[in-house]
Amino acid sequence: MLLRDLLLGRLVLRLLLLGVRLLGLLLWSVLTWVVLRGGLGLGRLRCVLLSGPVVR
């Protein structure tokens, strides 16, 4: 009984770690894609965020 609970706990922990790793990878890829699409224009992005719909 105790051994099964221990194995189940290790399995849940492993799944949690895998989920966190996948989420981090997804966030990193999205961030990289945004930066590449913006042509490394973080300043321009900040300007767009600050000005908002005024320019458009």
C-alpha positions as CSV (number, residue, x, y, z in Angstrom):
1,M,0.0,0.0,0.0
2,L,2.7,2.4,1.0
3,L,4.9,1.4,-1.9
4,R,2.0,2.1,-4.3
5,D,1.4,5.6,-2.8
6,L,5.1,6.3,-3.1
7,L,5.2,5.3,-6.8
8,L,2.0,7.3,-7.5
9,G,3.5,10.4,-5.8
10,R,6.7,10.0,-7.9
11,L,4.6,9.7,-11.1
12,V,2.5,12.8,-10.2
13,L,5.7,14.7,-9.5
14,R,7.3,13.6,-12.8
15,L,4.1,14.7,-14.7
16,L,4.1,18.0,-12.9
17,L,7.8,18.6,-13.8
18,L,7.1,17.6,-17.4
19,G,4.1,20.0,-17.6
20,V,6.2,22.9,-16.2
21,R,9.0,22.2,-18.6
22,L,6.5,22.1,-21.6
23,L,4.9,25.3,-20.5
24,G,8.2,27.0,-20.2
25,L,9.2,25.8,-23.6
26,L,6.0,27.1,-25.1
27,L,6.3,30.5,-23.4
28,W,10.0,30.7,-24.6
29,S,9.0,29.8,-28.2
30,V,6.2,32.3,-28.2
31,L,8.4,35.0,-26.8
32,T,11.1,34.3,-29.4
33,W,8.6,34.3,-32.2
34,V,7.2,37.7,-31.1
35,V,10.7,39.2,-30.8
36,L,11.7,37.8,-34.2
37,R,8.4,39.0,-35.8
38,G,9.0,42.5,-34.3
39,G,12.5,42.6,-35.8
40,L,13.9,43.0,-32.3
41,G,11.8,46.1,-32.0
42,L,11.1,46.2,-28.3
43,G,11.2,50.0,-28.4
44,R,8.6,50.1,-31.1
45,L,6.5,47.6,-29.1
46,R,6.7,49.8,-26.1
47,C,5.6,52.8,-28.2
48,V,2.7,50.9,-29.6
49,L,1.7,49.8,-26.0
50,L,2.0,53.3,-24.7
51,S,0.2,55.1,-27.5
52,G,-2.4,52.4,-27.9
53,P,-5.3,53.0,-30.3
54,V,-4.4,56.7,-30.7
55,V,-2.0,56.2,-33.6
56,R,-4.4,53.8,-35.3
